[in-house]
Amino acid sequence: MIRYLSTLLCCAVCSVTVLLSGADKLAIAEPVAKGGVSPQEVEALWGMLEANVGGFELISRSALKQMLAEIGFTDTSGLTNPNSVQKAKLGEIKTVQYILISEVNRFGARYNVNLLLVDSSTGSINPDKRGSVTVNSFDEFSDKLPDTLREMGLGRPVALSGRAALLEPVIKQAGTPPYMRDQFNDRMQAALLENGIRLYQLQNIRRILSANNIAALDEAEPAMYARIGELLRADYLIQPVITTFATRIDRKFIKASNRTVIKCIGDMNGSVKIVNAKTGDLLASIPFRNRIDFADLDDDMTDWTPEDYGNYLIEATLKELAPKVLERMKTEAK
């Protein structure tokens, strides 16, 4: 099946960042919910933490879950106040140095989020690495989280002034696969955040625009972009426009050699618009055009599905596109 090249995009954007190959490994535990906090709110908080922590090599959710299960933790609630036996078990974990744990409690219309850092070698909470935020909404928490993490020594450095919002891609082509939209934006968001772009969280953008009955943006006028900028309190809007996304796969069995020959061509074309969120004026339109002949790859693609080819095409396209977007964003922010 697919061997997603997760590092492909990272390699493209790390020309302006320091690679974290030698960084300590940190896992972000699932937030502990109290006071009627919903699973959707827990997921949103978890995503915000993952997007804003910097300076560490992050361990995946599934890897942490497996580690905790192996030492007898059925959930993350025990991490907030471990007893001596649990501390000893945490000390058995050798593949991660730190675990960031969080508690979110709801009091009426307000939320309180406590952040704690566990040193897995001792199982103890670092008293100097604590944070607490009380807010009226998750939008407000999203605003305050980067500074809170930086105060704890866990945040990303602010490389640029101004704040950007990555909008949903405008898809000009009919019949594109459902995964394409989210895969493209998730990877673009990761590239921007990794390089110091102050970015509004995707899940918050979707909720705010939906609440204000703002749907399709493919024919948006400057006044609409300015309205979105006002709602999101953003300085810049980034909007991908995808005109072509296609993978054509042909499998042919060659009887003489008893093997299957796979021929696949991938095309992804479009542009990325950068808009002044105060005026709605277009600042830049960065075109992209990418064609991949998968026959040139060394990978064994025998078991690849159409989605595997599509995801590779997205990552390869962003390898070339992301640095161009970052360069223009840095120019605009000067």
C-alpha positions in Angstrom: 0.0 0.0 0.0 1.0 3.6 0.1 4.3 4.7 1.5 3.3 8.4 2.0 6.3 10.5 1.7 5.5 12.7 4.7 9.0 14.1 4.7 8.8 15.2 1.1 7.0 18.4 1.8 9.2 19.0 4.9 12.3 18.7 2.8 10.9 21.4 0.5 10.2 23.9 3.2 13.2 23.2 5.5 15.4 25.4 3.3 14.3 28.3 5.6 14.1 26.4 8.9 16.3 24.2 11.1 15.7 20.5 10.8 14.6 18.9 14.0 16.5 15.6 13.5 18.4 16.2 16.7 15.5 17.6 18.6 14.0 16.0 21.7 11.0 13.9 21.0 7.7 15.1 22.4 4.2 13.5 22.4 1.0 15.4 22.8 -1.5 13.4 24.8 -5.3 13.5 24.2 -6.7 16.4 26.2 -8.6 15.3 29.4 -12.1 16.7 29.2 -14.2 17.8 32.2 -17.4 19.7 32.8 -19.2 18.6 29.7 -16.6 19.4 27.1 -17.6 17.6 23.9 -15.5 15.2 21.9 -15.4 17.6 19.0 -14.0 20.3 21.3 -11.4 17.9 22.6 -10.4 17.1 19.0 -10.1 20.8 18.1 -7.9 21.5 21.2 -5.7 18.5 20.3 -5.2 19.8 16.8 -4.4 23.3 18.0 -1.7 21.9 20.3 -0.2 19.8 17.5 -0.2 22.8 15.1 1.5 25.2 17.5 4.1 23.2 19.4 7.6 23.9 18.0 11.2 22.9 18.6 10.5 19.2 19.1 10.1 16.1 17.0 6.5 15.2 17.5 5.5 11.6 18.1 2.3 10.5 16.5 -1.0 10.0 18.4 -1.0 6.3 17.5 2.6 5.8 18.7 1.9 7.4 22.1 -1.3 5.4 22.5 0.6 2.2 21.9 3.4 3.2 24.3 0.9 4.0 27.1 -1.0 0.8 26.5 2.2 -1.2 26.8 2.8 0.2 30.3 -0.8 -0.2 31.4 -2.4 3.3 30.9 -5.8 2.9 29.3 -6.2 6.7 28.8 -4.4 9.9 29.4 -6.2 11.0 32.6 -3.7 9.2 34.8 -0.9 11.3 33.5 -2.1 14.5 35.2 -1.4 13.1 38.7 0.6 9.9 38.4 1.3 7.8 41.6 4.7 6.3 42.3 4.0 3.1 40.4 2.7 5.0 37.3 5.8 7.2 37.4 8.0 4.2 37.4 6.1 2.8 34.4 6.5 6.1 32.6 10.2 5.8 33.1 10.2 2.6 31.0 9.4 4.7 27.9 12.6 5.3 26.1 11.4 6.6 22.7 10.0 9.9 23.8 11.5 12.5 26.2 8.4 14.6 27.1 4.6 14.3 27.0 2.5 17.4 26.9 -0.8 16.9 28.7 -3.8 19.1 28.9 -7.0 19.4 30.9 -9.9 21.4 29.6 -12.8 22.2 31.9 -16.0 24.0 31.1 -17.6 26.5 33.6 -20.8 27.7 32.1 -19.8 29.6 28.9 -16.1 29.7 29.8 -13.3 27.2 29.3 -10.2 26.7 31.4 -7.2 24.9 29.8 -4.3 23.7 31.9 -1.1 22.6 30.2 1.5 20.4 31.9 4.8 18.9 30.7 5.8 15.4 31.9 9.4 14.3 31.8 8.9 10.6 30.8 12.3 9.6 32.3 11.0 10.4 35.8 7.3 10.4 35.3 7.2 13.8 37.0 5.6 17.1 35.9 8.1 19.9 35.3 7.0 22.7 37.6 8.6 25.3 35.3 6.7 24.1 32.3 3.1 24.9 33.1 0.5 27.1 31.4 -3.1 28.0 32.1 -5.6 29.9 29.9 -9.2 30.9 30.6 -11.3 31.9 27.6 -14.8 32.5 26.4 -14.4 30.4 23.2 -12.0 28.1 21.3 -11.4 31.0 18.9 -10.0 33.0 21.8 -8.0 30.1 22.9 -6.5 29.7 19.4 -5.4 33.4 19.7 -3.8 32.9 23.1 -2.2 29.5 22.6 0.9 30.4 20.7 2.1 32.9 23.3 1.2 30.5 26.1 3.3 27.8 24.5 6.2 30.2 23.9 6.1 31.2 27.6 6.5 27.5 28.4 9.4 27.1 26.0 7.3 24.9 23.7 6.1 27.3 21.0 7.1 28.2 17.5 9.1 31.4 17.1 7.2 34.3 15.5 9.1 34.9 12.2 6.6 37.2 10.6 4.2 39.9 11.6 0.6 39.8 10.5 -1.8 36.9 10.6 -3.0 34.8 7.6 -6.0 32.6 7.0 -5.8 29.6 4.7 -9.2 29.3 3.0 -10.7 26.1 1.5 -9.4 25.4 -2.1 -11.6 26.5 -4.9 -12.0 23.4 -7.1 -12.7 24.2 -10.7 -12.7 20.6 -12.0 -15.8 18.4 -11.5 -15.5 15.0 -10.0 -12.3 15.4 -8.0 -11.8 12.8 -5.3 -13.1 13.7 -1.8 -9.7 13.4 -0.1 -8.0 15.9 -2.4 -9.3 19.1 -0.7 -8.3 18.2 2.8 -5.0 16.6 1.9 -3.9 19.7 0.0 -4.9 22.2 2.7 -3.5 20.1 5.6 -0.1 19.9 4.0 -0.1 23.5 3.0 -1.1 24.5 6.5 1.8 22.4 8.0 4.3 24.1 5.6 3.1 27.6 6.6 3.1 27.0 10.3 6.5 25.3 10.2 8.0 28.4 8.7 6.7 31.0 11.2 3.5 32.1 9.4 0.9 33.1 12.0 -2.0 31.1 10.7 -5.7 30.9 11.8 -6.7 27.3 12.4 -8.6 25.6 9.6 -11.4 24.2 11.8 -12.1 27.6 13.2 -12.3 29.2 9.8 -14.8 26.6 8.6 -17.0 27.2 11.7 -16.9 31.0 11.5 -17.7 31.1 7.8 -20.5 28.6 8.1 -22.0 30.6 11.0 -22.0 33.7 8.8 -23.6 31.9 5.8 -20.4 32.3 3.7 -20.1 29.2 1.5 -18.6 29.2 -2.1 -15.7 31.6 -2.6 -14.9 30.9 -6.2 -16.4 34.1 -7.5 -15.8 36.3 -4.4 -15.5 40.0 -4.8 -13.0 42.2 -2.9 -15.8 43.3 -0.5 -16.4 39.6 0.4 -12.7 39.0 1.1 -12.6 42.1 3.3 -15.6 40.8 5.2 -13.9 37.4 5.7 -10.8 39.2 6.9 -12.9 41.2 9.4 -14.6 38.0 10.7 -11.3 36.2 11.1 -9.2 39.2 12.3 -6.7 38.3 9.6 -4.2 40.4 7.6 -3.9 38.1 4.7 -6.0 35.4 3.0 -4.5 32.5 1.2 -6.7 30.7 -1.3 -5.7 27.8 -3.4 -7.5 27.4 -6.8 -7.2 24.0 -8.4 -8.1 23.7 -12.0 -6.8 20.2 -12.8 -6.3 17.1 -10.6 -6.0 13.8 -12.4 -4.2 10.5 -12.3 -4.6 8.2 -15.3 -3.6 4.6 -14.4 -3.2 1.8 -16.9 -2.2 -1.7 -15.8 -1.2 -4.2 -18.5 -0.2 -7.8 -17.8 2.7 -8.9 -20.0 2.3 -12.7 -20.4 5.8 -13.3 -21.9 7.5 -11.9 -18.8 4.7 -12.8 -16.3 4.6 -9.3 -14.9 2.2 -6.3 -14.7 3.3 -3.0 -16.2 1.8 0.0 -14.6 1.6 3.3 -16.5 0.4 6.3 -14.6 0.5 10.0 -15.4 -0.5 12.6 -12.8 -1.4 16.2 -13.5 -2.1 19.0 -10.9 -2.5 22.6 -12.0 -3.9 25.8 -10.5 -2.8 28.9 -8.5 -2.6 30.2 -5.0 -4.1 33.7 -4.4 -2.8 36.0 -1.6 -5.3 38.6 -0.7 -5.1 41.7 1.5 -7.7 40.9 4.1 -8.2 44.6 5.0 -9.1 45.7 1.5 -9.9 42.5 -0.3 -7.4 43.4 -3.0 -5.4 40.6 -4.8 -1.7 40.9 -3.8 -0.4 37.9 -5.8 -1.4 34.9 -7.8 1.2 32.2 -7.8 0.6 29.6 -10.6 1.6 26.0 -10.3 1.7 23.3 -13.0 3.0 19.8 -12.2 3.1 16.6 -14.2 4.4 13.3 -12.8 5.3 10.2 -14.8 5.1 7.6 -12.1 7.2 5.2 -14.2 10.2 7.4 -13.3 9.8 6.5 -9.6 11.8 3.7 -8.0 9.0 2.6 -5.6 7.2 -0.7 -6.0 3.7 0.6 -6.9 2.1 -2.8 -7.5 -0.4 -2.4 -4.6 -0.9 1.3 -4.9 -4.5 2.5 -5.1 -5.8 5.6 -7.0 -5.7 7.5 -3.7 -2.1 6.5 -3.2 -1.2 8.1 -6.6 -3.3 11.1 -5.8 -1.6 11.8 -2.5 1.8 11.4 -3.9 0.9 13.9 -6.6 -0.3 16.4 -4.0 2.9 16.1 -1.9 5.1 16.4 -5.0 3.2 19.5 -6.2 3.5 21.2 -2.8 7.2 20.4 -2.7 7.6 23.0 -5.5 4.7 25.3 -4.6 5.1 25.8 -0.8 8.5 27.6 -1.0 7.1 30.0 -3.6 4.1 30.8 -1.3 6.3 31.2 1.7 8.7 33.6 -0.2 5.8 35.8 -1.3 4.3 35.8 2.2 7.6 36.9 3.7 7.8 39.7 1.1 4.3 40.9 1.9 5.0 40.9 5.6 8.1 43.1 5.4 
